[in-house]
């Protein structure tokens, strides 16, 4: 049984993330949109974790009746659903940060199964440099907002900077890891940090 201090810390963490998501939604414009494939992937995850009732709650929070994978929807919809399902995700994965990493991994799987994702996969040769360069293409076909800068800091290291991106940095840590783990490299590391509410930076390295 958890002590009062653990419960209090958990409550503080949820309050922090609820405020964080609210700040992101406040900064979004109606034209800031991403593909419906990510909303559908999130709803499937909610159904697997919490059953049809949880899936329905998240769909109701979105204000939509359904999502079409290829269509674009306001990013605020995804953030509202995430706020609704956050506690269940955190309970399943340990905390909100790890839950966000799992969502990032799921986003890679969802995009890869879509027509847009298959088109992106045909662009690269499969080596690490090509995979990282392909990240920017994947971001561009996934959403119509944000800037994506990639700087090579060594033969086996790079720095990815994301500007005006609405999902928090742990989400993108999971996304980048899932993208790069397909290659047989050792000691792959992706360490992100939030620079501002919508800007983040990632140090990526491998052997």
C-alpha positions in Angstrom: 0.0 0.0 0.0 1.4 3.4 -0.9 2.1 6.0 1.7 0.6 9.5 1.9 3.8 11.0 0.5 3.8 8.8 -2.6 0.2 9.6 -3.2 0.9 13.3 -2.8 3.8 13.1 -5.3 1.7 11.3 -7.8 -1.0 13.9 -7.5 1.6 16.7 -8.0 2.9 14.9 -11.1 -0.6 14.6 -12.6 -1.3 18.3 -11.8 2.0 19.3 -13.5 1.2 17.4 -16.7 -2.4 18.6 -16.8 -1.2 22.1 -16.7 1.5 21.3 -19.3 -1.0 19.9 -21.7 -3.3 22.9 -21.1 -0.4 25.3 -21.9 0.2 23.5 -25.2 -3.4 23.6 -26.2 -3.6 27.3 -25.5 -0.6 27.9 -27.8 -2.2 25.8 -30.7 -3.8 27.4 -33.7 -6.7 25.8 -35.6 -4.3 25.2 -38.5 -2.0 23.1 -36.3 -3.0 19.6 -37.3 -1.8 16.0 -37.4 -3.0 12.9 -39.1 -5.9 10.9 -37.7 -3.8 7.7 -37.7 -2.3 8.8 -34.4 -5.7 9.5 -32.8 -6.9 6.0 -33.9 -3.7 4.4 -32.5 -4.3 6.2 -29.2 -7.9 5.0 -29.0 -6.8 1.4 -29.7 -4.3 1.6 -26.8 -7.1 3.0 -24.5 -9.4 0.1 -25.5 -6.6 -2.4 -24.8 -5.9 -0.9 -21.4 -9.3 0.2 -20.2 -11.9 -1.5 -22.3 -14.5 0.1 -24.5 -15.7 2.4 -21.7 -12.3 4.1 -21.6 -12.1 4.3 -25.4 -15.5 6.0 -25.4 -14.5 8.5 -22.8 -11.4 9.5 -24.9 -13.4 9.7 -28.1 -16.1 11.9 -26.4 -13.3 14.2 -25.1 -12.1 14.6 -28.7 -15.4 16.0 -29.9 -15.3 13.7 -33.0 -17.4 10.7 -33.9 -14.5 8.9 -35.6 -11.1 9.5 -37.2 -9.9 8.8 -40.8 -6.2 7.8 -40.7 -5.1 10.0 -43.7 -7.1 13.2 -42.7 -5.6 16.0 -40.6 -7.2 17.0 -37.3 -6.4 19.8 -34.8 -3.6 18.8 -32.4 -5.7 20.0 -29.5 -7.9 16.9 -30.1 -5.0 14.6 -29.5 -4.0 16.6 -26.4 -7.5 16.5 -25.0 -7.6 12.7 -25.4 -4.2 12.3 -23.8 -5.3 14.4 -20.8 -8.3 12.1 -20.4 -6.3 8.9 -20.6 -3.2 10.1 -18.8 -3.9 8.5 -15.4 -4.6 5.1 -16.9 -1.5 5.3 -19.1 0.7 6.2 -16.1 -0.7 3.4 -14.0 0.1 0.9 -16.7 3.6 2.2 -17.5 4.8 3.6 -14.1 4.6 7.3 -14.7 3.5 9.9 -17.2 7.0 10.3 -18.8 7.3 6.5 -19.5 3.7 6.5 -20.8 4.6 9.3 -23.2 7.6 7.3 -24.4 5.4 4.3 -25.1 3.0 6.6 -27.1 6.0 7.8 -29.1 6.9 4.2 -29.9 3.3 3.5 -30.8 3.2 6.5 -33.2 6.1 5.0 -35.2 4.2 1.7 -35.5 1.0 3.5 -36.5 2.7 5.7 -39.1 4.6 2.8 -40.6 1.4 0.9 -41.2 -0.2 3.9 -43.0 0.2 4.9 -46.7 2.1 8.1 -45.8 4.5 6.1 -43.6 5.1 3.5 -46.3 6.0 6.3 -48.7 8.5 7.7 -46.2 10.1 4.3 -45.6 10.9 4.1 -49.3 13.0 7.2 -49.2 16.0 5.9 -47.1 18.7 3.3 -47.5 18.3 2.0 -43.9 21.6 3.1 -42.4 21.6 5.3 -39.3 22.3 8.5 -41.2 19.4 7.8 -43.6 17.1 6.9 -40.8 17.8 10.1 -38.9 17.4 12.2 -42.0 14.2 10.4 -42.7 12.8 11.5 -39.3 12.3 15.0 -40.7 10.4 13.6 -43.6 8.3 11.5 -41.2 7.5 14.6 -39.1 6.5 16.6 -42.2 4.0 14.0 -43.5 2.6 13.5 -40.0 1.8 17.1 -39.1 1.7 20.5 -40.7 3.4 22.4 -37.9 6.9 22.6 -36.4 10.5 22.9 -37.4 13.0 20.0 -37.4 16.7 20.6 -37.3 19.4 17.8 -37.4 23.0 18.5 -36.6 25.7 15.8 -36.9 28.0 16.1 -33.9 30.2 13.1 -34.7 30.4 10.0 -36.8 27.9 8.2 -34.5 26.1 11.1 -32.8 23.7 13.8 -33.7 21.5 16.5 -32.2 17.8 16.8 -33.1 16.1 20.1 -32.3 12.3 20.3 -32.6 10.6 23.8 -32.5 6.9 24.5 -32.1 6.1 20.8 -31.6 3.1 20.0 -29.3 3.9 16.7 -27.8 6.3 16.7 -24.8 9.9 15.5 -25.1 9.5 12.0 -23.6 7.1 11.3 -26.5 9.8 12.1 -29.0 12.4 10.1 -27.1 10.3 7.1 -27.6 9.6 7.9 -31.2 13.3 8.4 -32.1 14.3 5.2 -30.2 11.6 3.2 -32.1 12.8 4.6 -35.4 16.5 3.8 -34.8 16.2 0.4 -33.0 15.5 -1.3 -36.3 19.3 -1.0 -36.9 21.7 -3.4 -35.1 23.7 -0.9 -33.2 25.0 -0.9 -29.7 24.5 1.5 -26.8 21.8 3.5 -28.6 20.9 6.6 -26.5 18.3 9.3 -26.9 18.3 12.0 -24.2 15.8 14.8 -24.6 15.1 18.0 -22.7 12.4 20.6 -22.9 13.8 24.0 -23.9 10.5 25.9 -23.9 6.8 24.7 -23.8 7.0 23.8 -27.5 10.7 23.5 -28.2 12.9 20.5 -27.3 16.4 19.1 -28.0 17.7 15.5 -28.3 21.2 14.2 -28.0 21.4 10.9 -30.0 24.4 8.5 -30.0 25.3 4.9 -30.7 28.2 2.6 -31.3 
